Structure formats: C-alpha cells, structure tokens
Amino acid sequence: MTTKPSKIKTLTVAIALLTAAATPLAADPLKVVTTTTDLAAIAREIGGSRVRVKSIALGTQDPHFVEPKPSLILDLRDADVFAEIGLQLEIGWAPLLLDQARNPRISRGGRGYLDFSEVATVLDIPMRRVTRAEGDIHPLGNPHYWLGPENGKRIAALFAQKFAELDPDGTREYTNHLMEFVRRLDAAAARWREQLEPYRGTPVVAYHTSWKYFLLFAGMEIVGYIEPKPGIPPSPSYLAELIERMRRAGAKAVIVDPFYDAKVPRLVAERAGATLLILPSSVGGAAEADDYISLLEYDVTKLSDAIRR
C-alpha cells in the first residue's frame, strides 16, 4: 500500500511541530555595547555565543575622542548592556549617546549599565582639587586601568556577574568562561613576569600617562612623559630637559600609541639614544592584538625586544 503524498506531508509537519514543542527555543543573545575594544574583547570571552558585542571606539582610536555618530544611537537603543571604562574617559561623547538613545535599561543606574572603574584598582586619584591649567587630568583617577592584568580579571568577573543576572540560564556557562579566562591570563602573566624580570627597573619614557598601569606591571621606571602635562604639547625647552634626563638615566625606550603623531617622540628617542616603540594600548591597535591576552602579549614582547637591543 502506498501512502499518499498529502499524508506524508501532514505527518512531517506534525513531527516537526512536536519536536519544536519538546525543544526549548534558545534565548536571544544579550546585546552588549562597549565603549572600547578592550571591554568588547573581554565581554566576548565571558559571554561566548550567548552575547552579541559591539565596540563604539576602534582599537586604533584615542578613546578620549570619539565622534558620536547617529548610527551608534540605534545600537544603544536596542542594547541590553552598556559597558564603559568610566573615570570620565568617555565624558566627551558617551553621555550624549546614552541621552539620545533613551534606553532605560542601559542608562546610568539602569539594570544593564556597567562602569568598570567601580571594581578596578585605580592609580593617580588626585588628593586635591585639579583645574584645567594642569592639563587633561582626570579628576577621578587614571582611566587606562585595563592595561593592568589584575584589572583585566576584575573586568571579566563583573561581566560574568552582570550576564548571569540578566540571563540566569547561562550562569554556568559564564562562570566556566570566567574561570578559563582567569586561568589563561594568570598563566600568561606569570610568563610575562619571567620574560621581563631581567629588565626590571629599566628607565623608559611614555608619551601619555595611559601606559602607567602596564609599565607598573612590567616593573619599569618611568622617568618622564613626552607631554609635560596630560594633553599639553611639549615646548622645546621641556623636550631638551627631558632628553637630558633620559641620557642621565639611560632610558631605553620611548613608548607611544599609534594614534599620536610620532614625529616628536622619534626625535626625542634619537637624541636620547633610545628606541621608539609604537605600541597599541587597545585590542585591535595591531593586527596581532586581536583579543585582550594577545594585546598584552604583543606589548610585552615588543617592549622586552626593544630594551634588549
């Protein structure tokens, strides 16, 4: 006996409906918008397939200065989580975008809002009132804390906590991802310390105070900055004094981010007998630095190579 095509079709549809009813639908991924690629990279590590992440700033971009494009408002309007560095790093653009998005879930104080400076160990917190005459000093402290591995772990832990709060079904997955990330980062940090140990105490110069956390971890001595004050261009007399200070100290490297003009740092390095080292301070700032651990790996390797010369 031959079953008619119409009956076969009906049976197939019935089986499909029963299977769909028995299998719970996967939850939509949490929509996460971060201000920087560093936060985005760690969010992906912790969230895995349960999150969809977008960074506003590029890894090649100075996160202090981002154009608040209208297209970004649409991303924020639909977001479940908004994550920022804080300490006024994004003060010139993030509040405007959040205000225009009109999304109560991610507004300051909302369930999906995250400010990672609340859990980070922060350097350079002023003990007195600061003014604009002192340059672009952040009155709440140095916001470049993600360049310290211990703060990387703190960022990861807060992401895991928030994702579990918003998506309880994924708690075990977020916890496992956090444990694996911390394991990998601790192993890498131990390797980096061993790699840098011969150069501990080596004098170096940086363009901006953004490198303070990284150089503290690396055990380097910062003998000066290209900027006399954060955001203030150096004068010829200041540069002459800095070059002389570098010569006396035997400074080995001048570190500068890719988004700064390297002309002045290159001149300083040449005259002081040091190596100019252009290092990314964010994920995506170099092709090899495509996640958080590889960013620090890249910077440690380049720094140790430059000092060894």
N, C-alpha and C positions, 0 to 999 in steps of 0.2 A: 504494500500500500504506500502511495506517495503522498507526503504532506504538502498541502498547497502552499505556495509562496507567501500568501497573506497570513497564514497561521504561523509560518516560520518568523515572519517579521514581527507579529504580535508577541510571540514567545521571547524573541530577542529583546524587544523593548521592555517587557515585563522583568526579565532578568537584570537588565541594566538599571531599572528603577529600584529593584530590591537591593542590588549591590550598592547603589548610591545611598540608599537609606541606612544600610548597615555600616557604611564607612563615613566617619565624621569628616566634614569638609575642613581642609586646612585653613587656619586663620590667616587673614591678610597680613603681610609683613608690616611691622611697625615702620612708619615713615619718619626718618630721622634726618634733620638738617643740622649741620655743624658749621661753626664759623671758620674752622681751619681744617686742612687736610690731616693734621695730626690727630685731632679728635675723631675725624671720619675714619681714619685707619684703625684706631683702637675700637671704635664702635663696631666696625665690620668684624674684627677679631672676636668680639664678645657676642655679637648678635647672630653671626652666621647667616643662614638662609631665612631667619625669622625677622630680619630687618632689611630695609632698603635705605641706603645712606647717600646723602649728597653734601658736599662741602661748598660753602659760599666762596671763600678765598681759594686761590690757587697756590700750589706749593712754591711757585716761582715769584710770588707776590708778597709785598710787605703787608702783613695783616693789619697794620695800623690804618692803611689807606685802601679801602675797597669802594668801588662805585656801587651805590645801592640801586641796581637796575630793577625796573618794574617786573621783569620775569622772575626775580628772586622772591617777590611778594607772593606770587602764585604758589611757589614751592612751600613757603611758610604757612600759607593759608590752609594747606592740606596736611601739614605735618602733625605727627603725634608727639614728637620730641624735638626740642631746640636746645642745642648744647653750645656754650660759649666758654672761652678762656676766662673772661672776666678781668677784674682789676683795671677796667677802663681801656683794655687793649682795643676793643671794637667800638668804643664810645662814639666815634665819628660816623658810624653807619648802621650798626646793629639795632639801636633803639628806634631809628627811623623805620627800618624794615619791619620790625615787630609791631610798631604802631600802625603801619599801613596794612599789615596782614590781618589784623583784627581777629586773631585766633586765640580765644581764651585758654585753650589747652596749653599753649606754649608761651604765654605772656609771663612776665616776671611774677613768681608766686603761683603760677599755674602748675597743674599736675605733671606736665611734660617739659617743664623748664629746668635746665641744668646749668649751674655756674660752677665750674670745676675748681675755681680758686677757693671755694669753701672747704675743699678737702686737701688741697695742695700745701706743701711746705713752701712758704713764700719768703724770698730774700728782699732786702732793701726797702723794708717798710719804714717810711720816714718817721722820725721821732719828734718832728716839729712840723709846723705848717710850711708848705712849699708854695712858691709862686712861679709864674711863667718866666721870670727872669733867670731861673735856674735851669731852663730848657724844658724839654718834654718829659719831665719826671712824673712818673705815675704816683699819685698821692697815696695809693693803696698798696704799693709794692711792685716789684719787678714781675711783669706778666708772662715772661718767657719760660715758665717753670716746667713745661713739658719736655725740655731738653735734659732734665734730670731723670734717670731711670726709676728712681723711687716714686717720683710723681707720676710717671707713666703707669705704675701699678695702682696708684690711688685713682687715677682716671678710669682705669679698667674696672676697678671694684665698684665705683659709683655707677658706671654704665650697667653693670650686671644687676645691681640693686634696682635701678630705675626700670630696666627692661622687664625684670621679674615682677615688679609692682604693676606694670601696665599689661603684661602678658604672663599671668601666673602659670599657664600651661607650659611655658618654655623655661621655667625656673631651673630645672635640672640641666638643660642644655646650656643656659647662660652660665651656670655655676661651673660646669665642666670646661667650657671655653675659657672662663676666667682662670681656673687652676692651670690649664695648659699654657695660657699666655704668660702667667707669672712664672711658671717653670722655665719656659724658654727664655724669658727676659732675665731671670736670675742667672741662668747658665751663661748667657751672653755677657752679662755684666761682670761675672767672675773672670771670663776670658778677656774682656776688655781691660780690667784692672791689671791682670798679669801682663798684657801687651804694653800697657802704659807705665808699668812700675819703673822701668829704667829711666824714664823721663820725668818722674815726679819732681815737682819744684821748678821745672823749666820755665823761664820767663817768656811770656808771649804778650802780644798786643791784639786787641779786637777793635773792630770798627764801632760797634754799638754794645751796650750792656746786655743785649739779648744772649750773649754767649756765656754769661756768668755761671749759670747752672751747669752747663756742660763742662766748662773748664774747672769748676769746683769738683765735679765727679772725676775728671781726668787728673786732678792733682796738680794742675798748672798754676803758675803765679802770674796774675795779670798785672803788668807794670804800667799799663796805660790804655787809653782808647783813642782812636782817630778823632772822634768827636770830643771836644773839650767838655761839653755838656750834652746830654741826650737831645738829638735833633738839631744841634747848633753846629754849623760848618766851622772847621778849624781855621785859624788865622796862620799866616806864615811864621810868626814868632812862636806860636804854640807848637807848630809842627817841628820847628827847629829844636825846641826844648825837648819834645817827645823823642826825636831821633837821637839826641844826645843821651837821653835817659836810657833808651834801648841799647845803645852802644855800651854804656857803663854796665848795664845789667846782663848783656849778652843775649838779648831777646832773639829767639829762633824763628818766630813766625808772626805774621800779621794776618788775622782771620777776618774775612768779610763775607757777607751774604751776597748771593748772586744778583739781588735786585738793587744793590748800591753801585754807584759808579766806582770802578776800581782804579781810576787814574791816580787819585791822591794816595790811597793805600799802597799802590805799586811803587810810587815814588818814595814813600816812607820806607818800605821794605828794602828797596835797592840801596838807599843811602845808609840804612842802619845795618846792612849785611844780613838781612833776614829773608825768609821765604814768604812770598804772598800766597795765601791759602784761601781760595774761594770755596766756602762750604755751605751747603744747604742747611737751613735751620728748620725746614719743614718737609714732610713727606711729599715727594713729587718734585722737590727742588733739584734733583738729579735723577737721571734715568734709573740708576741702581737703587735709589732710595724710594722704593715703591710701597713700603709699609713701615711701621714705627721702628721695629727692631733693625731693619735694614738701613734706615736713616742713621741711627746711632752707630751701627757697624761701619757704614761708609765714612762718617765723620771721624771716628776713632782711627780707622785705618789711614785716612789721608793725613790726619794730624801726626800720628806716630811716624809715618813715612817722611813727612816734611821735617820733623825735628831730627830724625836720624841722619839726614844729609850732612 
